[in-house]
């Protein structure tokens, strides 16, 4: 088996040089073979290098900044980092400045910037998926694979490159938190803390993680539900309470909070929501309410779902992330509340793991059947958006071809034309 795998790897590298998409598809079909997963990663590097930013997005803004900067020295980089720490910079975090500096040190081509962003994001993303996959000892794909696929599509694949900061911070925080649940080691708490350097907004999430970490991910069910009911009842007080105490965290925290709660920012979010098609709104609500309903029903004794220590920890943390998202929803509107995704993600991980230790359970089978059409809609919507960012070279070419053809057309435009 090992000899066959090694021979296949050699041929897959040759195929990757000629046609990266082919080796990617083969690796996806054989995901259980760890040595093939490198071809998923290197394909995403090719996708990052040929990436087409969505107009008027963070990606297009970062591209303009990169291309308009002639020289970005180490001294300028350090100065900008200092401004970020003082809260006086147009840049809000360290990560963008760091990859901007690294890319400028290598090339003036913005494709290198997106290549570096892709290399970091997809490394963390695939590491997170691998961690989820190794949770499972019994692989019954027909039964619970939908929950795992839901974890894969928690974000658009383009988000980590186009959004740059928040999606990567999400993956880093989730990786640290999940590792911490599986093995309570402080180094994983440090990994979660790195998310702050990528996006400052995860300071809020880390407060919840640290609290539950010191409680050993163990809270009695009646206490959890009691806190949840209290949060739902008094969430409107949360925003004013946080705002009144911001001075304790310094001017940087205060300026960040103001930026995310100002009338202009909230109006921008409202305008974004109004431009969505009805099926996009339906998709957001359906995934969220499926997650909420399933986590409350799962503990009913009539459904005979058995738990172990890991599933209990995942359950507690999922409820904590629900509380976390409700509180943040009291500051911004609930539909565009990005923290909802943390709850949805950990609920799907919870269901995925729970299904593996409850093979044949009729209630989990029912949940799986309910979730599959929701998942299909979710995937179709995200793929449709991602196709605007996928250069036609990804389907038709390779790295060598891309060196000679810089500008190209997206797959979506190619199909429409």
N, C-alpha and C positions, 0 to 999 in steps of 0.2 A: 504493500500500500504506500509506504513512504517513498519507494523508488518511483512508483507511478506518479505520485504527487510531485516529486522533484522534476521529473520529465515534463509533466504538464506545465509546471511553473516556467520552465525554459521556453516552451512553445507559447505560453501566454505572454511572456515578455516580448517575444518576437511579434506576436499578434498585436500587442499594445503599441509597438512602434509603428506598425502599419495601420491598424484600425483600433484605437482605444476602446470604442464602444463595444466591440466584440469581446474583449477580455473582461470588461465590466459586467456584461450580461452573464458570462460564464461564472464569474465570481459570485454574483448575486444568487444564481441557481444553486451554487455549491457553498452557501454561506457557512455551513457547518465545518468546512475545512478552513482552519484559521490561516494557513499559509496562502490561501487565495485572496484573502481580504485586502491585501496590499493593492490589488488591482482595482478595487473599489475606490481606495484612497487616491491612487495616481490618476484615475479617470477624473475624479473631482478636481484634481490639480489642473488638468487640461481644461475642464469646464471653467475654472477660475481664471485661467490665463486668457481664454477667449470670451469671457463674461461681457454681457451687454447690459449696462445699468438701466434701470427703469427710469424714464424721464421724470424730473422733479422729485426724485427720491434721495435718500441719504447717499446712496451709491453714486448718483450723478453729481451730487454736490461735492463729494470727496474727490471725484475724478477731476472736476473743475479746479479745485484747490490744488491738487497735485500738479496738474498741467500748467497752472498759472504761477507756480513757484519755480523760479530758476535755480536757486541754490538754497539748500536747507542744511546748515552746518550743525555739528554737535553742540556748539555753543548756543545756537538758536533753539535747538531741541531742549536743552537744559533750561533756558530762559522760559520757554513755553510751559514746561513742566512746573516751574516755580509759580507762574501765573495761575495754573490750574489749582495748585495747592492753596493759593491765596483767594481763590474764588473770583478772580478778576479777568478771566480769559473767555474768549468766544468758544474755545474748546472746553468740553466738560469732563473729559477723562484722559487717562494716560495712553490707552491702547491705540487709538487712532494716530496720535502723535508719534508713537513708537514705530508703527508699520510705515507711516509716512516717511520717517527718517531713514528706516532700513531700505525702503524701496528707492528713495532718492539717492542713497549711497551706492545703489547698484545700477540704476538706469533712470532715464527721463521718461520712459514708456509707462503709461498708467496701467498697462496690462500686468506689469511686474507688481504693482501695488495690489491688484486684485488676486494675483497668484499667491502672494504672501498671506493675504487675508484668508484665501481659500485653504492654504496649507495649515493654518492654525485652527480655523473653524472646523474643518472636516476631520482633523486629527482628534479633537475633543469630542465631536459629534459621534464618530465611529467608535471611540473608546467608551462612550456612554452606552451606545447600543450593544456593544460587546459585553459590558458589565451586566446589562439587563438579560442578555441571552444566557450568560453563564449562571444566572440565578436558577435556571430551569434544568432539572435532572431528567425529566421525562418529556421527550419531544413528540407531542401529538398534534401535528400541524393542522389537521382538520378541525381541531377543537378550539384552540385558543390563539392561533397565530394572528388573528385579526387585531387583538389587543397590542401585540408587538408591532404590527404594521402601523397602528395608530400612534405609537411612540415615535416611529420613524418619520411620520408626517405631522408631528406636533407643530412644526414650522415648515414653511415653503423651503425647498432646498436652496433657493436663491437668497433667502433671508440673511444667512450668515455672511454673505458677501455684499449684498445690497444694503442690508441694515447695519453691517459692520459691528456695532457695539452690543446692543441689547440681546440679540439672539445668541451671540457667543457667551456673554455673561450668563445667560439662561442655562446654556449647556455646562459651563464650568461650575456654576452653583449646583445644578442638578447632579452632576457627576460627584462632586464632593459630598452632597447630602446623601445620595444613594450608597456610596461607599461607606459613609459613616453609619448608615442603618445596617448594612451587611456586617461590617467589622468596625466596632467603635474604637477607632484609632485617631489620635489628635491630628495626624498629618492630613487626614481627609477634611478636617475642619479648616485647615490651612488652605487646601485647594478651593473650598467654597469661598473663603475670604478673598481669593484672587479675583473673584467676580467684581469686587468693588473697583479694582483698578481698570476694569473694562467698561463698566457702567455704574455710576455712583448710586443709581436707584436701588441696587441690590443691598445697600446698607439696611434698608427696611426688611428685606427677606432674611438677612443674616441674624437680625434680632430674634426672629422666630426660631431659626435653626439652633442658635446658641442656647436659647431657653429650653427647647425640647431635648437638646443634647445633654444638658445637665440633669434633666429629668429622666435620662436613659431611654427616651422614646417610649415612655410608659406613663400613661395617664388613665385613670379609671373612666369607663365609658360614660357614666352619669356626669362626671366632671366635664368631660369634653362637650357633651350635649348641652350642659348648663351654660358653659362659656359661649358656645355657639348661639344659643338663644339670647343670651345677654348682648352679644355683639350685634346680632340682627336688630334687637330692640333699641340699642343706643348707638348705632354706628354713626348717626348724624352728629354726635358729640365728638367723634374721633378727630375730625379735621381741625376743629378749633383747639382741641387739647394739644395736638401735635404742634400746631402753629405757635401756641403760647409757650411751648417748651423748647423751641428750636435754638434759642440763644445758647442753650447748654452745649450744643454740638458745634458751635463756631459759625463764622460768617459764611463759610463754604456751603455747609449744609443748609443754611438759611436761604442762600441765593439759589441753590438747586431746587429746594422745595417751592420757592416762589415761582421759579421758571416753569415748573410742572403744574402749578395750580393757578397761574395767572389767567385772566379773562381771555387774553389772546390765544394762549395755548389750548384752553378748553374749547374756545370757539373753533379753532383749527381742527380739533378732534371731532367736533360736532359736524363740521362741514365734510370731513372725510367720511364719517358714517353715512351722511345723507347721499353721498355719491355712490354708495355700494348698491349693487343689484340685490333684489329680494332674496335670492338663493344664497348669497354670501352671509346675510344677516341670519337666515334660517340655519345655515351651517354652524355659525357661532353659537346660537342658542341651543341647537339640538345636541351638539357635543357637550356643552356645559351642563344642560339639564339631565342628559343621560348619566353624566358623571355624578351629579348631585343625587339623583334618585337611586342609582345603583349602590352608592356608598352607604345610604341609609337602610336600604332593603337587605343588604348582604348579611347583617347581623341578626336577622330574624331566625329564631331557632327552627321554625317550620321548614326552612330551606336547607337545613342540615349541611351547612358549609363548615368544614373543619378549618381550624387555624393552627399555626405554629408560631414560634417567637418572631420570625422574620415577617410573616404576614400581619401579626399584631402591630409591629413597629411601623410597617407600611400603612396600615389602617390609621394609626394615630397621626402619623405625619401628613397623610392625605387630608384628614380633618383639620389639622393645623393650617395647611395650605389653603383650605376652603375659608377658614376664619381670616387668614391673611388676605385673601382676595376680596372678601366682603368689606373688610376695613378699608382697603385701597379704593374699592368702588364707591365709598362714601366721599372720596376726594375727587375722582374723575368718574365719568359715566360708566356704568357697568358693562356696556357693550364693547367699548374700546379699552377696557381694563386689561392690560397685558399680563397682570399677575394671575388672571384666571387660568392661563396656560400652565402655570406651575401646578395648580390643583389638578387640572385635567391630566397632565402628564403623569403625576404620581398616582393618580387613581387608576390610570391604564396600566402602569407598572404593577400596582397592587392586584388588579384583576388578572393580569397575565400570570403573575406568580401564584395567585390563589387557584387558578384553573389547573396549574400543574400538580398541585397537591390534592385536588378534588376531581380527579378524572372520572367522568361519567355523571357528575352532579347535574341534575335536571335544571336547576335554577341558573347555574352558570352557563349552561347550554342555551337557555332562553335569553340571557343577557347577550350572549355572543350573537345570536340570531337578530336581536334588536339592533345591535351595534353595527353589524355588517353593512346595511344600506346607508347608515349615517357615515360610516368610514368611506364608502364608495363615493358619496357626494363630496366629502372632504377632500379626497385624493384628486377627483376630477377638477375641482375648483382650484386647488393648489398647482396642479400640473398646467392648467390653462394659463395661470399667471406666470409660472416659471418659464413657459415656452417663449415668452417675450425676452427673456434674458439668455436663452440658449442660442448661441451662435450656430448657424447651419454647419459650420466646420466641425462641430462636435459629432454630428451624425454622418458627415461626409468626408472628414479629413483626419489629420493628426497634427502633432506638434510641429513636424517639419513643414507641412503645408501652411500652418498658421504663421510661420516666420516670414513667409512671402506674401501672405494675404492678411493685412492688418484689419481692414474694415470689411464687415460682412453683414449679412441680413439674419435676423432672428428666425428660428424655426416657425414661429407663429406667423410672421409676415411672409415667409417662404410658402407656407401652406395656403395662406389667404390669396397670395398672388398666383 
